Amino acid sequence: LDIIFFKMKTEVIFDIETQRWFDEVGEDNHKALGVSIVSLYSRKVEEKEIEGRTIPSEVDGKMLSFWEKELSSMWQIFQSADRIIGFNTIGFDVPVLEPYTNFPLKKLPHLDILSKVKEAFGRRISLDVIAKETLGRGKTEEGSIATELWAKGDKKSLERLKAYCEADVAITKDIYDFVLKNGYLSFKDKWNTPRKLELDFGYPKDDVRERQIGLFRS
C-alpha cells in the first residue's frame, strides 16, 4: 500500500438557517429570506494519496456558530478555506448569504454534496434520507422549526436553533467524510429500495500542491 502525504489544507463545512420562508417573501427571493444563524466546522486536514486517490484526513477542527449580527467576523474563515462543503449550498445557502458579503462568495472553492448527488443520480435526494441510510441516523428536527425558533427569540429557543444548525453541519461533515473514505453513499429511492451511489469527493490531482513528507510503503 503506497501512501503519499501532501500539504495541509483548510476545509469549512457549513449550514445556515433563515429568518423567513419563500412563502413569506416570494418564490426564489433568496436575498429577502434573511440569515438567523450560520454554523460551521472549520478544520485542518492532511492530504494523503492512497492507491491513486487523494483523501484528506482531519488533524484538528472546531464547531463555530455566528448569529446575523456576527457574520462580518466569519468571512475570513471562508476566504482562507481550500474547500467549502455543504448540502444544497450553491443553490440555497450562498444566494441567501450574498447580501451580507462584500466579495464574490460563489467564486470560492465549493463542494456541494447535493449538486454531486444530482449530477450522478439525476435527481435531488434530501439530507435526511441520505443520512438515515449512510450514517444510520437522521436530522435532529424538522427544518420548519428553524424560523419558529428565531421568531420566538428567547434564550431557550435560540439555543435550540443553534443546536439544530450545528447538528446539520455534523451530519453533512460525516456524510462527506464517509464518501471520502468509501467512495459512495446510501439512500432509499421513492420505491423504498436501498440504493448505493458511487461518488468521488477526493481532491483532483491537479489541485494537489507541494508534497510535504515523502513516500511510505507497507
Backbone bond lengths (Angstrom), bond angles and torsions (degrees), N, CA, C in turn:
res aa  C-N    CA-C-N  psi(-1)  N-CA   C-N-CA  omega(-1)  CA-C   N-CA-C  phi
1 L - - - 1.467 - - 1.519 109.34 -
2 D 1.326 117.48 119.34 1.460 122.21 178.94 1.521 110.07 -94.40
3 I 1.337 116.61 126.60 1.456 121.65 177.05 1.518 108.68 -125.78
4 I 1.332 116.94 122.17 1.455 122.29 178.01 1.525 108.26 -114.11
5 F 1.333 117.14 129.63 1.456 121.64 179.96 1.530 110.17 -96.61
6 F 1.344 116.01 139.74 1.451 121.78 -179.75 1.524 109.89 -119.19
7 K 1.312 116.29 -172.43 1.461 120.94 -177.53 1.526 111.53 -69.46
8 M 1.322 114.82 161.18 1.455 121.89 176.69 1.528 110.19 -70.07
9 K 1.323 115.63 148.07 1.454 121.53 173.69 1.515 109.09 -132.96
10 T 1.324 114.84 160.61 1.463 121.18 177.98 1.520 109.14 -110.77
11 E 1.338 116.33 129.68 1.456 122.03 176.79 1.527 109.53 -119.83
12 V 1.316 115.81 145.10 1.460 122.31 176.23 1.529 108.22 -126.22
13 I 1.325 117.21 119.49 1.458 122.54 174.53 1.521 106.51 -105.35
14 F 1.346 117.84 127.15 1.459 117.88 -172.53 1.520 113.18 -141.59
15 D 1.332 114.41 164.88 1.461 122.57 174.71 1.522 107.64 -151.64
16 I 1.326 116.65 153.04 1.467 119.99 177.80 1.525 109.93 -125.45
17 E 1.327 115.39 158.89 1.465 122.22 168.54 1.526 107.21 -122.83
18 T 1.324 115.93 148.77 1.458 120.84 -176.08 1.528 111.61 -110.77
19 Q 1.317 114.14 161.84 1.467 120.40 -179.97 1.524 112.34 -82.17
20 R 1.331 115.97 -25.68 1.468 121.46 -176.38 1.518 110.23 -137.85
21 W 1.353 115.84 167.64 1.461 122.70 175.18 1.519 109.51 -108.28
22 F 1.324 115.97 166.85 1.461 120.73 -179.22 1.524 112.63 -60.48
23 D 1.334 117.91 -32.04 1.466 119.33 -179.16 1.527 112.17 -67.53
24 E 1.338 116.55 -12.62 1.465 121.06 177.27 1.527 112.31 -94.42
25 V 1.333 117.44 -27.57 1.468 120.34 -172.43 1.526 113.52 -118.32
26 G 1.321 117.17 -8.60 1.459 120.37 -177.50 1.513 111.55 107.52
27 E 1.318 115.19 144.89 1.460 121.38 -175.48 1.525 112.03 -58.76
28 D 1.337 114.95 132.51 1.469 123.28 177.16 1.527 113.84 60.46
29 N 1.318 117.96 19.65 1.461 120.90 177.03 1.539 108.61 -90.36
30 H 1.319 115.25 68.71 1.466 121.43 -174.14 1.526 112.94 -57.05
31 K 1.307 116.93 -39.83 1.459 120.73 -173.37 1.520 112.93 -66.82
32 A 1.350 116.71 -19.45 1.465 119.90 -178.72 1.526 112.61 -93.60
33 L 1.327 117.61 -2.66 1.472 120.21 -176.88 1.530 111.78 -71.44
34 G 1.321 117.35 -36.15 1.458 121.03 -179.28 1.512 112.29 75.70
35 V 1.296 117.46 139.17 1.469 122.87 178.74 1.524 109.66 -94.70
36 S 1.313 116.45 131.06 1.464 119.65 172.33 1.527 109.62 -92.90
37 I 1.335 116.00 -47.50 1.466 120.48 -177.55 1.529 110.29 -152.45
38 V 1.309 115.27 147.78 1.467 122.72 170.74 1.519 106.81 -122.48
39 S 1.326 116.26 126.59 1.455 120.89 173.63 1.518 108.26 -113.03
40 L 1.310 116.03 142.29 1.461 119.75 -179.47 1.518 111.17 -146.46
41 Y 1.310 114.34 151.82 1.461 121.39 173.47 1.524 106.58 -114.16
42 S 1.323 116.06 111.64 1.460 121.96 -179.42 1.522 108.57 -101.41
43 R 1.330 115.97 129.37 1.463 118.15 -176.44 1.518 112.46 -145.16
44 K 1.315 114.46 156.88 1.451 122.57 170.90 1.524 107.59 -98.55
45 V 1.318 115.33 133.90 1.457 119.34 177.20 1.524 109.32 -126.80
46 E 1.312 114.71 149.44 1.456 121.17 175.25 1.517 107.32 -107.00
47 E 1.319 115.87 120.40 1.452 119.45 179.85 1.526 110.67 -71.73
48 K 1.315 114.98 137.83 1.455 120.94 174.32 1.520 108.19 -130.24
49 E 1.307 116.38 132.96 1.457 119.36 174.01 1.525 107.60 -97.08
50 I 1.320 116.39 112.86 1.460 122.15 -177.63 1.516 107.96 -116.92
51 E 1.318 116.06 113.65 1.466 122.62 179.39 1.529 111.28 49.87
52 G 1.327 115.66 46.33 1.450 120.38 174.86 1.512 115.61 88.30
53 R 1.348 118.59 -9.25 1.464 121.96 178.67 1.527 109.46 -103.75
54 T 1.333 116.13 133.24 1.454 120.92 178.90 1.517 108.79 -94.00
55 I 1.335 117.09 111.65 1.458 122.66 -173.07 1.529 110.07 -123.06
56 P 1.341 118.20 125.56 1.464 119.97 176.43 1.522 111.72 -80.00
57 S 1.321 116.53 137.08 1.455 122.52 178.30 1.525 108.60 -116.99
58 E 1.337 117.37 127.02 1.463 121.07 -174.29 1.523 112.54 -66.37
59 V 1.329 114.76 133.63 1.463 122.02 176.33 1.527 109.64 -101.42
60 D 1.328 116.83 -46.98 1.459 121.45 174.32 1.517 108.82 -158.41
61 G 1.331 116.46 158.12 1.453 120.08 -179.70 1.518 111.40 -165.17
62 K 1.332 115.73 164.04 1.462 119.76 178.32 1.522 110.13 -151.19
63 M 1.326 115.59 149.20 1.458 123.05 177.24 1.521 109.07 -91.91
64 L 1.320 116.26 133.87 1.460 122.43 178.67 1.522 108.91 -134.02
65 S 1.333 116.69 148.70 1.456 121.11 176.07 1.525 109.91 -132.70
66 F 1.341 115.58 144.40 1.456 122.10 -177.16 1.526 109.44 -132.98
67 W 1.341 116.25 123.81 1.452 120.27 174.21 1.527 109.26 -77.91
68 E 1.311 117.02 168.06 1.466 121.51 -174.60 1.529 111.88 -50.34
69 K 1.313 117.71 -44.77 1.463 120.85 -176.18 1.525 112.69 -71.88
70 E 1.335 116.88 -9.91 1.462 121.35 -177.74 1.522 113.07 -104.19
71 L 1.315 118.56 1.19 1.465 121.37 -171.30 1.525 113.03 -61.81
72 S 1.313 118.15 -30.65 1.464 120.05 -177.74 1.533 112.12 -61.65
73 S 1.327 116.45 -26.08 1.466 119.77 179.78 1.528 112.39 -86.45
74 M 1.324 116.49 0.22 1.470 121.48 -176.43 1.521 113.21 -96.39
75 W 1.336 117.57 -25.46 1.463 120.27 -167.50 1.512 113.95 -65.41
76 Q 1.303 117.75 -29.32 1.467 119.64 179.07 1.524 111.16 -61.08
77 I 1.332 116.21 -33.88 1.465 120.55 178.59 1.523 109.92 -63.99
78 F 1.329 116.82 -43.14 1.460 120.98 178.94 1.530 111.15 -66.59
79 Q 1.328 116.25 -43.48 1.458 119.63 -175.18 1.521 113.14 -69.34
80 S 1.321 117.20 -22.08 1.465 120.26 -179.50 1.530 112.65 -93.46
81 A 1.335 117.28 0.70 1.467 120.87 -175.91 1.526 111.77 -81.98
82 D 1.321 115.95 141.02 1.463 121.59 172.36 1.523 110.84 -80.72
83 R 1.329 116.92 -25.10 1.461 121.43 176.57 1.520 108.78 -151.78
84 I 1.344 115.77 136.63 1.461 122.90 176.30 1.522 107.62 -114.43
85 I 1.332 116.73 124.54 1.459 121.67 -173.13 1.522 110.28 -116.41
86 G 1.317 116.93 138.89 1.452 121.11 175.91 1.511 111.03 -161.84
87 F 1.323 116.19 -174.94 1.458 122.43 179.07 1.524 108.32 -124.44
88 N 1.319 116.73 112.79 1.465 123.85 -174.70 1.530 111.29 64.56
89 T 1.305 115.91 29.31 1.466 120.57 -176.89 1.524 112.56 -75.62
90 I 1.322 117.54 -34.91 1.460 119.90 179.43 1.522 110.23 -68.02
91 G 1.328 116.82 -41.38 1.453 120.75 -176.66 1.513 114.56 -82.19
92 F 1.338 116.97 -23.87 1.463 119.13 -175.26 1.528 113.26 -125.92
93 D 1.301 118.11 -63.51 1.466 121.80 -172.48 1.521 113.37 -58.65
94 V 1.323 116.67 -47.24 1.470 119.83 -177.57 1.529 111.95 -62.68
95 P 1.343 120.06 -48.03 1.472 118.77 177.25 1.531 113.64 -60.16
96 V 1.339 116.95 -33.63 1.464 120.01 178.58 1.528 110.76 -69.95
97 L 1.320 116.67 -35.54 1.461 121.45 -176.90 1.527 113.59 -79.76
98 E 1.317 117.44 -23.84 1.466 120.76 -172.13 1.533 114.68 -54.75
99 P 1.341 120.60 -37.58 1.464 118.87 178.66 1.527 113.60 -63.27
100 Y 1.326 117.39 -16.08 1.467 121.06 -177.65 1.531 112.22 -94.46
101 T 1.328 117.08 -2.33 1.464 120.00 -174.72 1.514 111.35 -113.74
102 N 1.340 115.81 159.50 1.458 121.09 174.17 1.523 110.44 -118.94
103 F 1.344 116.57 23.26 1.460 122.28 176.84 1.532 107.78 -142.29
104 P 1.329 118.39 160.68 1.475 121.31 -176.99 1.525 112.43 -74.83
105 L 1.303 116.21 86.56 1.460 122.36 -176.90 1.521 111.92 -56.28
106 K 1.323 117.45 -38.43 1.469 120.66 -176.12 1.524 112.85 -68.59
107 K 1.341 117.15 -14.36 1.463 119.78 179.83 1.527 112.69 -87.99
108 L 1.322 117.42 -5.40 1.451 120.08 176.07 1.534 109.17 -72.23
109 P 1.329 118.28 161.74 1.474 121.30 -174.35 1.531 113.03 -75.51
110 H 1.324 116.61 93.66 1.459 122.44 -177.43 1.528 111.63 -96.44
111 L 1.332 115.15 146.02 1.458 122.03 163.73 1.521 106.56 -123.36
112 D 1.325 116.30 108.22 1.456 122.48 -179.42 1.526 108.01 -98.06
113 I 1.330 116.46 111.18 1.462 120.76 -176.05 1.524 111.33 -58.88
114 L 1.336 117.30 -42.61 1.464 119.56 -179.69 1.528 111.39 -62.47
115 S 1.325 117.49 -39.71 1.460 120.30 177.50 1.518 111.38 -61.54
116 K 1.323 116.55 -40.54 1.466 120.98 178.15 1.529 111.06 -65.66
117 V 1.335 116.14 -40.04 1.461 120.65 178.70 1.530 110.42 -64.89
118 K 1.318 116.41 -46.69 1.471 120.58 -178.87 1.521 110.84 -63.85
119 E 1.314 116.66 -38.03 1.465 121.39 179.04 1.525 111.08 -63.85
120 A 1.340 116.46 -39.01 1.463 120.98 -176.67 1.527 113.42 -85.43
121 F 1.337 116.99 -32.80 1.473 121.36 -173.57 1.522 113.10 -105.34
122 G 1.336 116.23 -22.81 1.456 119.75 177.65 1.508 114.99 94.33
123 R 1.323 117.26 -3.85 1.466 120.49 178.24 1.522 110.43 -153.90
124 R 1.315 115.99 166.63 1.465 121.66 -179.03 1.522 111.21 -79.42
125 I 1.316 115.96 146.27 1.463 122.68 173.21 1.521 106.52 -132.01
126 S 1.307 117.88 135.91 1.466 120.37 -175.26 1.524 111.92 -71.99
127 L 1.319 115.01 155.35 1.464 121.33 176.97 1.522 110.71 -58.89
128 D 1.315 117.11 -41.23 1.459 121.38 -178.15 1.522 111.56 -63.81
129 V 1.326 117.15 -43.41 1.466 121.92 179.94 1.532 110.63 -63.25
130 I 1.316 116.12 -42.82 1.468 120.21 178.50 1.520 110.98 -66.31
131 A 1.323 116.70 -45.17 1.463 121.27 -176.51 1.532 111.37 -62.46
132 K 1.321 117.07 -41.54 1.467 120.21 -177.38 1.518 112.05 -60.94
133 E 1.338 117.13 -40.65 1.465 120.24 -178.03 1.522 113.20 -87.37
134 T 1.326 116.70 -32.75 1.471 120.37 -177.00 1.519 112.13 -83.31
135 L 1.337 116.03 -40.60 1.468 120.59 -174.94 1.521 113.46 -107.38
136 G 1.334 116.46 -16.92 1.458 119.42 -176.67 1.515 113.24 80.77
137 R 1.323 116.38 17.11 1.461 121.28 176.33 1.525 109.13 -151.72
138 G 1.328 117.04 151.03 1.454 120.84 -179.41 1.514 112.03 -109.07
139 K 1.345 115.14 -170.43 1.454 121.04 176.84 1.522 110.49 -64.81
140 T 1.315 116.30 152.81 1.464 120.41 -175.78 1.524 112.35 -76.82
141 E 1.357 116.87 -29.11 1.468 120.74 -179.40 1.520 109.28 -149.14
142 E 1.318 116.08 166.38 1.456 121.31 174.12 1.528 109.54 -72.26
143 G 1.323 116.54 141.95 1.454 120.90 -178.14 1.520 113.76 -61.21
144 S 1.314 116.14 -26.78 1.468 120.43 -177.31 1.523 112.74 -64.30
145 I 1.325 116.96 -18.42 1.467 120.41 -177.77 1.527 111.74 -72.27
146 A 1.338 117.48 -21.09 1.469 121.47 -171.70 1.525 112.67 -61.50
147 T 1.339 117.36 -47.73 1.463 119.34 -178.41 1.531 111.23 -69.25
148 E 1.316 116.88 -32.15 1.468 120.58 178.06 1.521 110.73 -65.41
149 L 1.318 116.55 -43.14 1.460 120.96 179.69 1.523 110.89 -65.11
150 W 1.340 116.12 -40.53 1.469 119.93 177.98 1.521 110.98 -63.49
151 A 1.326 116.07 -42.46 1.461 120.55 -178.56 1.526 111.51 -64.23
152 K 1.324 117.41 -36.53 1.462 120.75 178.12 1.523 110.29 -64.52
153 G 1.325 116.74 -47.27 1.454 121.56 170.45 1.518 117.40 74.52
154 D 1.328 118.43 -1.39 1.461 119.41 178.51 1.532 110.06 -78.18
155 K 1.310 115.96 166.01 1.463 121.34 -174.07 1.528 112.08 -58.17
156 K 1.310 117.22 -44.87 1.464 120.87 -178.58 1.523 111.55 -63.46
157 S 1.336 116.80 -42.26 1.464 121.42 179.92 1.524 111.07 -65.51
158 L 1.337 116.72 -41.80 1.461 120.19 -179.09 1.532 111.26 -69.54
159 E 1.310 117.16 -34.80 1.466 120.21 175.72 1.532 110.29 -64.40
160 R 1.327 115.56 -39.58 1.463 120.09 178.28 1.528 110.77 -67.25
161 L 1.323 117.35 -38.71 1.456 122.18 177.54 1.526 110.52 -62.89
162 K 1.307 116.48 -45.68 1.463 121.08 178.35 1.526 110.81 -61.41
163 A 1.317 117.38 -44.33 1.467 121.34 179.85 1.526 110.95 -62.21
164 Y 1.335 116.10 -39.44 1.466 121.10 179.57 1.522 110.76 -64.51
165 C 1.331 117.05 -46.65 1.457 120.77 -178.94 1.525 111.00 -64.45
166 E 1.320 117.00 -42.73 1.466 120.56 179.17 1.522 111.52 -65.68
167 A 1.330 117.21 -34.05 1.462 120.90 177.59 1.528 110.86 -65.08
168 D 1.339 116.93 -38.79 1.460 120.62 176.72 1.530 111.40 -65.22
169 V 1.324 116.41 -37.52 1.463 119.94 176.30 1.525 110.11 -63.15
170 A 1.338 116.68 -43.25 1.468 120.95 -179.74 1.528 111.06 -62.39
171 I 1.333 116.85 -41.01 1.466 120.59 178.24 1.530 110.39 -64.94
172 T 1.330 116.46 -44.30 1.467 120.72 179.19 1.517 110.44 -60.94
173 K 1.333 116.76 -44.00 1.473 120.78 178.91 1.527 110.94 -61.27
174 D 1.317 117.09 -43.64 1.463 120.19 -176.98 1.524 111.69 -68.50
175 I 1.340 117.74 -35.22 1.466 120.49 175.57 1.528 109.76 -66.74
176 Y 1.316 116.04 -45.11 1.471 120.79 178.13 1.526 110.83 -57.86
177 D 1.334 116.83 -47.54 1.456 120.53 -179.42 1.527 111.76 -65.91
178 F 1.332 116.57 -35.45 1.468 120.24 178.57 1.535 110.28 -63.10
179 V 1.319 116.24 -43.73 1.466 119.40 179.63 1.526 110.91 -67.84
180 L 1.324 116.99 -39.31 1.466 119.98 176.65 1.521 111.18 -56.32
181 K 1.317 116.11 -43.01 1.461 121.35 -175.71 1.523 112.72 -79.65
182 N 1.342 116.24 -38.98 1.467 119.80 -169.68 1.530 115.10 -108.96
183 G 1.319 117.13 -18.40 1.447 119.86 177.24 1.518 115.66 79.13
184 Y 1.322 116.78 15.78 1.469 120.46 177.11 1.516 109.87 -160.44
185 L 1.333 116.09 166.28 1.456 121.51 167.65 1.526 108.08 -133.31
186 S 1.330 116.19 163.79 1.459 121.65 -175.98 1.523 110.52 -117.24
187 F 1.319 115.95 152.71 1.465 121.67 174.90 1.525 108.15 -164.15
188 K 1.315 116.42 168.97 1.459 121.81 171.89 1.519 108.64 -108.68
189 D 1.337 116.34 132.42 1.458 119.54 -178.67 1.530 110.55 -78.74
190 K 1.333 116.72 -175.74 1.461 120.68 -174.84 1.524 113.41 -65.82
191 W 1.324 116.69 -14.43 1.470 120.70 174.90 1.525 111.42 -96.35
192 N 1.345 115.40 10.44 1.461 122.99 179.28 1.534 112.39 66.20
193 T 1.327 115.50 26.20 1.462 120.90 178.11 1.524 109.90 -93.08
194 P 1.349 118.24 127.67 1.467 120.53 178.21 1.530 110.85 -62.07
195 R 1.327 116.01 134.00 1.460 121.52 -179.93 1.519 109.95 -131.71
196 K 1.326 115.68 153.42 1.456 121.93 171.18 1.521 108.17 -122.04
197 L 1.308 115.53 133.82 1.455 121.14 -179.21 1.521 109.03 -117.70
198 E 1.310 117.05 116.95 1.460 121.12 -179.75 1.528 110.18 -75.94
199 L 1.321 115.23 130.30 1.462 122.14 179.58 1.523 109.48 -142.02
200 D 1.303 116.21 154.82 1.464 121.35 176.73 1.523 108.52 -127.99
201 F 1.339 116.33 110.02 1.455 121.70 178.84 1.525 111.87 -101.22
202 G 1.326 117.29 7.24 1.456 119.99 179.21 1.517 111.58 -64.94
203 Y 1.322 116.90 155.35 1.452 120.75 178.23 1.533 109.80 -69.14
204 P 1.325 117.48 138.57 1.468 119.56 175.99 1.520 110.29 -59.16
205 K 1.311 116.25 146.24 1.458 119.60 -178.25 1.511 112.28 -60.54
206 D 1.345 117.32 -35.14 1.459 119.00 -179.06 1.517 112.14 -75.68
207 D 1.370 116.51 -3.13 1.458 120.92 176.73 1.527 110.85 -95.59
208 V 1.324 115.88 -7.21 1.465 120.69 -178.93 1.517 109.25 -77.99
209 R 1.348 115.42 123.37 1.457 119.17 -178.92 1.522 110.04 -99.60
210 E 1.305 119.66 -153.64 1.443 125.32 -169.69 1.534 113.43 -47.22
211 R 1.288 115.97 129.11 1.452 120.48 175.28 1.523 109.02 -76.33
212 Q 1.357 115.67 142.55 1.458 118.99 -176.60 1.526 111.24 -99.53
213 I 1.319 115.06 -73.60 1.467 119.29 -172.00 1.520 106.85 -107.17
214 G 1.272 118.76 137.62 1.458 125.63 -171.09 1.502 120.06 -51.09
215 L 1.285 116.16 -143.69 1.458 122.84 -171.22 1.518 110.21 -109.21
216 F 1.345 116.00 132.09 1.458 121.32 177.82 1.515 108.33 -112.84
217 R 1.280 118.11 135.99 1.465 122.26 178.62 1.525 108.83 -124.38
218 S 1.340 115.54 143.08 1.460 120.13 175.56 1.514 108.93 -140.65
